[in-house]
Amino acid sequence: MAIVQAYSAWIALGRPKKKSPIPALMKTFGCERTYPKKLYDRVMKSGSVESSWAGGRPTEFSPACWEAMVTLIREHRAKHRVASSRDVSSSLKKVPGRAGKKGPNYTTVQRATTKAGKAAKGITAAYLKSRC
């Protein structure tokens, strides 16, 4: 934030070359010459220096999500079909109580499918969660 404050104060003065904070910012923070302007532009555009890609999928899913995923995989296998990641993920979004929530990605579904295929008996959500 110090970079943005120093750069914006310099802009408010009219950008005099003799009072440029860029050399001092490069020396203090070890950034390249164009970084203060890029950071300032981001603040002016979004109002923050935070990443606009924040959020994403949760790192862990609830036991109810695991139960629903296992049920969907079992339904596919009962019909002698492959439970693809895309099918499972899109079907999870249709489960009551999960509307609007993000579904698991390809890797998470693949791990659950693999674990469900290797076990001799029924898979529980606790088993999957402990192994994934």
C-alpha positions in Angstrom: 0.0 0.0 0.0 3.0 2.3 0.6 3.8 2.1 -3.1 0.3 3.2 -4.1 0.3 6.0 -1.6 3.7 7.4 -2.7 2.8 7.1 -6.4 -0.6 8.7 -6.0 0.9 11.6 -4.0 3.4 12.1 -6.8 0.5 12.2 -9.4 -1.4 14.7 -7.3 1.7 17.0 -7.5 1.6 16.8 -11.3 4.3 14.2 -11.8 7.4 16.4 -11.6 10.4 14.4 -12.8 12.7 15.6 -10.1 10.3 14.4 -7.3 9.6 11.0 -8.8 9.2 8.3 -6.1 9.9 5.5 -8.6 13.7 5.2 -8.1 13.2 5.1 -4.3 10.4 2.6 -4.6 12.5 0.4 -6.8 15.3 0.5 -4.3 13.1 0.0 -1.2 10.8 -2.7 -2.5 12.9 -4.3 -5.3 10.2 -3.8 -7.9 10.6 -3.0 -11.5 10.1 0.5 -12.9 6.5 -0.1 -14.2 5.2 -1.8 -11.1 4.0 1.3 -9.2 1.9 2.4 -12.2 0.4 -1.1 -12.7 -0.5 -1.2 -9.0 -2.0 2.3 -9.1 -4.0 1.4 -12.2 -5.4 -1.7 -10.4 -6.4 0.4 -7.4 -8.1 3.0 -9.6 -9.9 0.2 -11.5 -11.1 -2.1 -8.7 -10.5 0.0 -5.5 -8.1 -2.5 -4.0 -4.8 -4.2 -4.5 -6.4 -7.6 -3.8 -6.6 -10.2 -6.5 -9.8 -10.2 -8.5 -9.5 -14.0 -8.8 -10.0 -14.6 -5.0 -12.4 -17.2 -4.0 -12.6 -20.2 -6.2 -13.5 -23.7 -5.1 -13.4 -24.5 -1.4 -10.4 -26.5 -0.2 -12.6 -29.0 1.6 -16.2 -30.1 0.9 -18.8 -30.9 3.5 -19.7 -34.5 4.4 -23.0 -34.0 2.7 -21.3 -33.2 -0.6 -19.1 -36.3 -0.3 -22.3 -38.4 0.4 -24.0 -36.9 -2.7 -20.9 -37.6 -4.8 -20.6 -41.2 -3.7 -24.4 -41.7 -4.4 -24.0 -40.3 -7.9 -21.0 -42.5 -8.6 -22.9 -45.5 -7.4 -25.9 -44.7 -9.6 -23.7 -44.4 -12.6 -22.0 -47.7 -11.9 -25.4 -49.4 -11.3 -26.3 -48.4 -14.9 -22.9 -49.7 -16.1 -21.8 -46.2 -17.2 -18.6 -44.3 -16.5 -19.0 -41.6 -13.9 -17.2 -38.8 -15.6 -16.0 -35.8 -13.7 -18.2 -33.5 -15.7 -21.4 -35.6 -15.1 -20.7 -35.9 -11.4 -19.9 -32.2 -11.0 -23.0 -31.0 -13.0 -25.2 -33.5 -11.1 -24.0 -32.3 -7.8 -25.1 -28.8 -8.7 -28.7 -30.2 -9.1 -28.8 -31.9 -5.7 -31.2 -30.1 -3.3 -29.3 -27.8 -0.9 -26.3 -27.4 -3.2 -27.8 -25.0 -5.7 -25.5 -22.1 -6.4 -22.5 -23.8 -4.7 -19.4 -24.6 -6.5 -18.9 -28.2 -7.4 -15.7 -30.2 -7.0 -13.1 -30.1 -9.7 -11.9 -32.9 -12.0 -9.2 -34.1 -9.6 -11.5 -34.3 -6.6 -14.1 -36.3 -8.5 -11.4 -38.6 -9.9 -10.0 -39.3 -6.5 -13.5 -40.1 -5.2 -14.2 -42.4 -8.2 -10.9 -44.2 -7.8 -11.5 -44.8 -4.1 -15.0 -45.9 -4.8 -13.8 -48.4 -7.4 -11.0 -49.9 -5.2 -13.1 -50.6 -2.1 -14.7 -54.0 -1.9 -17.8 -52.9 0.0 -19.8 -49.6 0.2 -17.9 -46.4 0.5 -18.9 -43.9 3.1 -18.2 -40.2 3.1 -15.9 -40.6 6.2 -13.8 -43.1 4.3 -13.4 -40.9 1.3 -12.7 -37.8 3.4 -10.0 -39.7 5.3 -8.3 -40.9 2.1 -8.5 -37.9 -0.1 
